[in-house]
Amino acid sequence: MPRYVVLLRGINVGGKNKVSMAALKQCVEGLGCSRVSTLLASGNIVLDSTKNAAALQGQIEKALPQSFKLDSELIRVLVLSRAKFRAMVIAKPHGFGEQPNKYHSDAIFLMGIAASKTMKVFDPREGIDVVWPGKGVIYSQRLSAKRTKSRLSRIVADPAYKSMTIRSWQTTLKLFEMLDR
């Protein structure tokens, strides 16, 4: 049966759109998904489903506001097949995420927007921020010692930000491991 990573944008952020992971798991299982596991409280799910990614995404997007009290403008769902998610992790830039004590590294997953269009949103500060485009993802790394000078937070003001969901590289790697459980 196909295995997927599901990333929810906009839940449990800043005290808004609160959803318990137990309730989220139950909701997704109610859609016919199996081997459902959640990670952290930020909308990370690994599951099995007989549906294709697009159908599953639509089904989850419809079920969330029916099951939980949510500001639907903030909520987005991204469903990635095992193969697609693995490709994103494997295609990381050389050395990316390999010095967690020196750099904060994030995977910025794109939802219906191309990396080439999204790259103009970023304005990396030389010596602090570095961003690389990938297929369906932007890899972002900032110097931990100077992270308060990073320009990454500026992306939230751009309309393209609504088509992105950010995960730390550590969370991304944990989801990668969960795919094989």
SESE-653900 format. One record per residue (C-alpha): residue in one letter; x, y negated, z negated. Coordinates in steps of 0.02 Angstrom, whole numbers, padded with zeros to 5 digits, always signed. Each point is the difference from the previous one (the first is absolute). Layout:
N
AXYZ ...
This chain:
181
M+00000+00000+00000 P+00068-00173+00041 R+00082-00096-00144 Y-00009-00189-00014 V+00065-00147-00100 V-00137-00127-00034 L+00050-00176-00053 L-00133-00115-00069 R+00029-00186+00010 G-00074-00115-00130 I-00048+00112-00147 N+00062-00026-00178 V+00095-00158+00048 G-00001-00149-00116 G-00146+00067-00101 K-00112+00009+00154 N-00084+00149+00082 K+00030+00115-00147 V-00014+00183+00045 S+00051+00145-00110 M+00104+00130+00089 A-00108+00140-00071 A-00156-00082+00075 L+00092-00031+00164 K+00054+00182+00008 Q-00180+00055-00032 C-00064-00118+00135 V+00122+00066+00130 E-00034+00181-00047 G-00184-00038+00025 L+00042-00041+00181 G+00058+00179+00026 C+00186-00028-00028 S+00102+00127-00096 R+00166+00007-00094 V-00028-00183-00046 S+00138-00080-00103 T+00017-00182-00049 L+00160-00093-00045 L+00003-00149-00116 A-00153-00112-00011 S+00032-00095+00161 G-00096+00104+00126 N+00120+00136+00056 I-00079+00166+00046 V+00064+00160+00079 L-00133+00120+00061 D-00052+00134+00123 S-00143-00026+00122 T-00066+00083+00156 K-00042-00173+00069 N+00118-00100+00109 A+00083-00156-00074 A-00119-00126+00081 A-00157+00092-00057 L+00068+00022-00175 Q+00047-00183-00010 G-00174-00054+00052 Q-00081+00119-00123 I+00105-00062-00147 E-00024-00183+00047 K-00189+00027-00001 A+00000+00101-00163 L+00104-00121-00105 P-00124-00145-00011 Q-00142+00124-00023 S+00089+00083-00147 F+00085-00149-00084 K-00031-00185-00029 L+00127-00076+00119 D+00036-00162+00091 S-00006+00081+00171 E+00098-00139+00085 L+00156+00058-00091 I-00023+00186+00025 R+00082+00090+00146 V+00042+00183+00024 L+00147+00071+00095 V+00005+00187+00035 L+00165+00071+00061 S+00026+00179+00057 R+00141+00100-00077 A+00100-00018+00162 K-00026-00188+00014 F+00042-00033-00183 R+00155+00110+00010 A+00057-00091+00157 M-00015-00167-00091 V+00106+00062-00145 I+00131+00083+00110 A+00015-00151+00116 K+00052-00117-00141 P+00148-00112+00037 H+00172+00068-00046 G+00030-00022-00187 F-00176-00066-00035 G-00060+00045-00174 E+00163+00084-00047 Q+00056-00131-00128 P-00151-00022-00114 N+00106-00084-00135 K+00055-00135+00122 Y-00152-00023+00114 H-00189+00004-00013 S-00057+00097+00153 D-00178+00006+00065 A-00094+00081+00143 I-00130-00119+00069 F-00126+00109+00090 L-00093-00083+00143 M-00185+00023+00030 G-00050-00030+00181 I+00136-00127+00034 A+00166+00024+00090 A+00166-00023-00088 S+00058-00115+00140 K-00146-00118-00036 T+00024+00012-00187 M+00186-00036-00004 K-00030-00186+00031 V-00092-00008-00168 F+00162+00039-00092 D+00128-00135-00031 P+00143+00093-00084 R+00119-00102-00105 E+00178+00036+00054 G+00096+00098-00130 I-00159+00047-00094 D-00131+00073+00118 V+00016+00119+00145 V-00146+00068+00102 W+00000+00130+00138 P-00145+00045+00115 G-00052+00180+00015 K-00142+00092+00084 G-00152-00045-00106 V+00110-00062-00142 I+00115-00142-00051 Y+00146+00045-00112 S+00038-00141-00123 Q+00146-00011-00117 R+00048-00140-00119 L+00147-00024-00115 S-00062+00041-00175 A+00111-00128-00087 K-00077-00139+00106 R-00174+00070+00030 T-00082-00159-00069 K+00076-00092+00149 S-00071+00126+00123 R-00120-00062+00132 L-00098+00163+00006 S-00143-00071-00105 R-00033-00132+00134 I-00081+00130+00113 V-00158+00000-00107 A-00048-00170+00072 D+00000+00066+00178 P-00161+00078+00072 A+00105+00150+00059 Y+00024+00047-00183 K-00177+00070-00002 S+00065+00133+00121 M+00140+00058-00115 T+00017+00106-00155 I+00163+00005-00096 R+00076+00146-00093 S+00167+00007-00088 W+00123+00116+00082 Q-00003+00109-00156 T-00189+00020+00015 T+00018+00035+00187 L+00127+00138-00035 K-00111+00075-00135 L-00146+00007+00124 F+00120+00080+00125 E+00039+00136-00129 M-00185+00025-00038 L-00035+00043+00182 D+00083+00170-00026 R-00090+00046-00161 
